[in-house]
Amino acid sequence: MNIKAITGLSLALLSGGSLLAQEGLTVADSIRKAWRDQAGLRAGQAMVESRQAEAEGTRDLRLPSLTLQAQGIRTNEPMMAFGIKLNQARITAADFNPDSLNHPDAIGAYGGSAVLQQPLYTGGRITAARRAGDFMAQAEVASQERRKQEAAQAVVEAYFGTQVAEQALLWVEDSRTWIQGMEDFVGARVKQGLMLESELQRLKAFHAQIDAQKADVTKQVHAARSGLGLLTGTGPVEGPLATPLEPTDPPASLPAGVRGDLVAADLEARAAAEGAKAAKGNLMPEVGVELGAGTLHHSWSDKGNWTWAGVGVKWKVFSAPDQAKARAARAQERAAREMRDFKQQQAEHEIRVAREGVLAAQARYAAAKESLAAAEESKRLREARHKEGLAPLIEVLDAEAAVQGARTLILQSLFDLRVSRASLDLATGTPIEGVKP
């Protein structure tokens, strides 16, 4: 490829046109694929469902419980034998004989019972546990949204890292084509006795370096596509990537974003506060009602039936373990509040750093464009002078090395700019690349 074609290739990138902007996979499609297919995010969704199920369980603590029991027994233990006969409603005067009482015959029985229990007052423990469960379920949902945004940022990095590697490979191919042309030109001059053999050998050495560079960049392309496939859950990505590497200008006003991790931290703090209330409720009196019915059979028709109903109060006036749990719950509440405050401060720091990162990346990109234009012009002039016999070959090779360095710089600066914008979106809670769940 000649100098004019190389310059046109560079200007196409610098003017905002993508060298890879064909019909193919967009970065938005890649993000949505990751949200849908990535195993790590599916595991996070399973955690959300687990928390929601736990929350449903805590909400059901206020409902009555029904316990059914069936039993069969055979014993000659004196007290149990007498009690079984009494429950079977078949006590007779003979059963009060001391010999029968002290040495009863073995007796068998079968029966069952049903018990309905309804808590009336638990010191606020059930209400606090229900609210804590709801807060934790909501916190897990917010954490999952944050995990999705973090996955989106990783996809952006892998997606444009792939584009950078592929553009570098294209430019390596351009360099190989250029060096082959130079070898043909110098080889012809050597045959004519107008140039030294050493210059041709120098070009061949430079050609070998470019071949090695191509092998390295090819490996980077394969690794980048494999990494993108890992994030999207689809295996190594094939086909073109359609989203331009150079970002478009951001909108004048960005929508207000909400960071899922900050929402989760606040909800976890609220859940911890409710957990402390629940632990305190363990030290309060409990009031409940119990209804029950039972039956015990000697035979199908020979049986005893009974029912009961009662209201009871239970109060652990002193319980060292429950008091220790209450202290631990209060400490967990303080820890959750402090963690919430720290995460808020951390978020403010990340926003400041991300904004500075975007400004720095923009400055590096502007400088890289100027550097590339200057390097390509210098190469063009030196190559023309070399063909006229006015400049040594080493100057042309130095100019080519400068162009390669400038290309590397512009690709790195474009990559940094794209990733830094995604980092700013992640820090502020703005949808990355405008993609919403």
C-alpha positions, 0 to 999 in steps of 0.5 A: 500500500502506498503512502497516499492510501496509508494516509487515507486509512488514518484520516478515515479513523480520525474523521470519525469513520470506523474502520470496522463499521460494517454490519455486525455485532454492536456494543449494545448487543454485546451488553444485552447478550452478557446480561442474558447469557453470562453465567455469572449474572445468571448466578446473581439472578438466582441470588435475587430469587433466593432473597425474595423467597426468604423475604416471603418466608419472613412475611409468613411468620405472622400466619398461624402454624398447623402441626399434625402428628401421628404416632404408634406406641407399645410400652409397659412403663407404668406411668405411660401405660396408665396414661395411655389407657386414660387417653383411650378412655378405658380406665376401670377400677381394676386398673387401680390395683397396686399390682396392675399399677406397679407391673402393668402388661405391655400396652399398645396404642396409635393415634394422632393430634393436630395443633394450631398456634397463632402468635398474638404479640412477639415484642415486634420481632416478627414485624422487624424480621419481615421488614428486614427480609424485604429490605434485604430482597430489595438490596439484592435486586439493587446489587444485581443491577450494579453487577449488570453495569459492572458487566457492561463496563467489562464488555465495553473494555473487551469489545473496544479492546478487540477493535484496537487489536484488529485495527493494529493488525490491519496497520501491521499488514499495511507496514508489511505491504510497505516494507515489501515495496521498499524491498523491491525498490532497493533490490532493483537499485542494488542490482543496478549498483546504485545502492549497497547490499547492506541496505537490502539486508537492513530492510529484510531485518525490519521485515522480520520484525514486522512479521513477529509483530504480526504474530503477536497482534494476531494472538492479541486479536484471538485472545480479545475475541475469546475474552469478549465471548466469555463476558457475553456467554457465547464463546469466542465472538465471530464476525465484524464489530459494528460500533465505531471505536471513536465515541460520539459526543455525549448528549448535552444533558445526561439522565440522572443515574442511580448507583445500585451499590449505593441503593443496596448499601442503604437498604442493607443498613435499614435491614440491619436496623430492623435486625437489631429490633428483631433481636431486641424482641427476643427479650420481650414477652410473647403472647400466643394462642393454641388450639388442638385436638388429639385421639388415641386408639386401642382399636378402631372403635375403642378410642379416646378423643380430646381437645384443648384451647389456651392463651399463654405468655412466655417471657425470657426474663434473662437469657445471656445468649439472647442479650449477646445476640442483641448486642451483636445485632446493634454492632451489625447495624452500626457497621452497616451504617458506616459501610453505607457512608464509606461507599457514598464517599467512595462513589464521590471519589470515583466520580471525580477520578473518572471525570479527570480520566475522561479529560485526560483521555480526550487530551491524549487523543487530540495529541495523538492525532497531531502526532500521527499526522506529523509522523506520516508527513515526515515519513512521506518526505523522507521516503521521497528524499530516499528515492532521489538518493538524498536521504539514507535508508535509516531515516526512512526506517526511523520514520516508519517506526515513528508512524507505528508508534503514533498509530499505537498511541492513537489506538491506545488513546481512543481505547482509553477514551472509550473505557474512561467514558464507560467508567464515568457512566459506571461511577455516576450510575448512568446507563453505560453506552446508553443501554438500559436493562 
